Amino acid sequence: MRMSLDIPQPAFILVRPQMGENIGAAARAMWNFGLDHMRVVAPRDGWPNERAVALASGAGRLLDQAGRMGSVAEALRDCTYVFATTGRSRGLTKPVVTPERAMAQARAIHAEGGKVGVMFGPERAGLENEDIVQANAIISVPVNPDFPSLNLAQCVLLTAYEWRRATVDVAPEVMEMAGTEFATGEEIAWLGDHFEERLGAAGFFFPETKAPGMKLNLRNMWARLPLTRADVQTLHGMLRQMVRWKDRG
C-alpha cells in the first residue's frame, strides 16, 4: 500500500466517532480514492481500535498513521480552510456547497499552498454547532429530504470520490475492446454486400420497387452500429451457416 500521493490533499477529520467499525470503513473509503490523511478527534471507544482495523481491510496502514487529536481546534491547527459536513440546517451564516464544489475548491486552495480540512461528525447526531463555527463552509449532500441521514463512512466516501474526480482526469466512458478492434468501413461494406446477396436470394427485397429503399436502410443500420471485427466475422459466419443448413434441407 503506497501512502501520501504526490499531490497535496485535504485532511479528513473524524470528530468524536462512536464506533470503531465506522472509522475503519471511513479509512477504506478514503484509500479507495487515494486519500490517506486522517485525523481522529476524541474517539468514544479509544485508540487504537481493533474493530477499526478489521473494517479497514487493506487500508489498515492509514489508521496506523492517523493522528489522534484531543480537540477539534487541535485537529484544525494547520488548516487554512475548513469544510464541515452536515445534513441539517444549523442557523449559521456560511456558504453551503455540494461535495463536488467543495473538493474543486479544495484543489484550488492546495494549488495556492493552502491546507484544507474536512470535518465529519459522530454517527448519532453529527457535528455540534460549536464544531461548525470553526469551519469556513458547510458541505451538504443533496439526499432524500425524507431520509437525509448518511452513515459516517458513506459521507466520507462521497466526499473522497469527489476529491478524486477533481484531481484525476477520468474519461466518462471507455470502450473495453476485449481482444478485438473496430471494423473498418471497408469491412462493414463487405458485410452489407453479403447481407444483400443472401437476403436477395431469399426473396427479402419485395416488392422490387421498394428494394432500393430497403437496402439503403440496411446500410444505414450497419453504419449506426459500433461493430467490431469480431462482430462482422460472426455475422458473416451466421449467414454462411444458414445457407449450409438450407442446402442440407
N, C-alpha and C positions, 0 to 999 in steps of 0.2 A: 504493500500500500504506500503510494507516494504522497507525501504531505506537502503543504504550502505550495500552491501553484505559483507560476511566475508572476501573475498579475496581482495587484493588491486586492483585498477582498474585505467585505464587512465582517464584523464580529456579531455572531448570533448569541444573544444573551437570554438565557432561560431564568426568569425571575421566580424564585420560590417554587420550583416544580415539586409536585407532590409524590409522583410515582417514578421509581427508577426505570420501569419499563418505558415510560414516555420519553425519558431522557435518552435512553438507548435508541428508541425509534426515531427521535429527532436527529441524533447523530448519524444514523443510517441515511436518513433523508438528506441531510446536508452533504454527506460524502457522495451520494448518488449524483449530485450536481456540482461536485468539485469544491465544496466549501469545507474548511477544517478549523475555523476559528470559533470555538465555542467557549462561552463563559457561563458558569452556573452560580446563581446567587441564592444562598441560604436554602439548599435543597432540604425538604422536610425529612427524608429518610437517611440523611447523612451522605458522606462522600469519602472515598469511592463507594460505588454501589454495584453489587454483583448482578442485580436484576437489570441494571442499565447495560452492563457489559454483555449480558446474554442476548438482549434485544438488539444491540448494536451490530451483531454479526461481524462482518468484515470491517466495520468501521470502529472497532474497539480501540485502536490506537488513537483515534480522535479524542476519545474520552480520556485516555492517558495524558493527553496534552491540554485538556480543557482546564481553564483557570477557575478555581473556586473562589468566589468573592463573598464578602460578608454583607455588602450592601449594594444597592443599585448605583449609588454615587461612585463607589469604588470600581464597579464594572464599566462605568462610562467615563472614567477619568481621562482617557486619552482620545475620546471621540470628539470630532468636530461637528458632527451632525448625527442626530439620533431619530430613529423611527420607533414608534410604539404601536404594536398590533392590538386592535380591539374590535369587537363586533357590535358594540352598542354605543350610543351617544353618551358623551361624558360632560356636556355643558361647558366645554373648554374651547376657546377660540384658537384653532390650529388648522393648518391645511390637512385635508383628508384625501389620501391618494390610494390608488389601487396598487397591488404588489408589482404590477408591470411598471407603472410610473415610478414607484419608489426605487426599484432596482436600476432603472435607467438613470435616475438622479444619483444613485449611489455610485454608479460607474463614472459619471461626470465628476463627482466630488473626489473620488480617488484619483482620477486623471489629473486633478489640480493639486494633489498632495494631501488631501484631507483623509479623515478616517471616519467611517460610518459604523454605527452600532444599530442593531435591530433588537428590540425587546419583545419577548413573548411571555405572557403571564401564566400563572398557575392554572391547573386544569379546572378547578371548581368554579372560579368567578373571574378569572383573567386579571389583568393589571389593575392596581388601585389608582385613583386619581393622583395620589402622591407620587406614584411612579411616572404617570403620563406627563405630569407637568415638567418633568426633566427632559422630555423629548421635544424635538423641533416640529415633527409632523406625525400624523397618525396613518397607519396602513389599515384599510378596511377592505375585506374581500366581499365582492357582490354575491352574497349567498341568498338562499331562500329565506325571506323575512319571517316565515312561519317556523323555520328551524335553523336559526343562524349559528348555533354553537359548533365550533370546529375543535377537534382534538388537537392537542399541542403539536404532535408530530405532523398532522395534516397541514396546519398553518405554516410550520417550518418548511414542509415540502413545497407548498405553493410558492412561498417566497424564494426558496432556493432555486426552484425551476425558473422563475422569472429572472433571477440573477444570471443563471446560465444562458438564458435567451438573450440577455442584454450584453453579454460579454463574449459569446461564441457565435460565429456565423453558422447557422444551421439551415440547410435547404428545406423549404416547406414540403417538398415532395421529391423523392428519388425513385428511380426505376431499378429494381433488382433484376438483372438480366438472366441469372441462373444458367450460365454457360452458353448463352446464345447472343445474338445481336439483332438489331432491327433489320428487316428485309429492305432491300433496295427497291427503287421504283421499277427497275427492270424485272426483278423477281416477282413483284406484285402484278406487273403487266402480264407476265407469263402465266401466273395463276388465273388471271382474268380470261386469258385465251383458252386455258384448259377448261375452265368452267363453261365458257360459251360453247366450246366444242361438244362437251358431254351433255349439256342441257339442250343444245340444239338437236343432238342425236336422239334425245329422249322426248322431243316434241314440246319442250317447255315454252319456247318463244311462239306463242299462238294467241291471237291471230297474227299473221305476218305483218300487218300494218302497225302493230304495237311493238314489234321486235326491237327496233332501234331504241325506243324509249326504255324498254326493259333492260337492254344491255347497258345503256347509259346509267341507269340506277344501280346495276350491279357494280359497274366500275367505280361509281361514287361511293358505294358501300365499302369496297376494298380500300379506297383512298382514306376513308374516315378511320378505319381500324388501325391501331398501332401494332401491325403484325410483325412478328419476329421471323427469322429464317426457319426456326423450328416449327412455327405455326404454318408457314407456307408449305413446308415439306409434309406436314401432317395432312393438310388439306389436299395436296396432290395425291398422297397415298390413299386417302379415303376415296377419291374419285376413281383411282385405278382399281381398288378393291371392289367397288360397286360394279364396275364393268366386268371384272372377272366373275363375280357372283352371278351377274345376269347371263354371261356366256355359259356358265355351268348349268344354268337352269334350262 
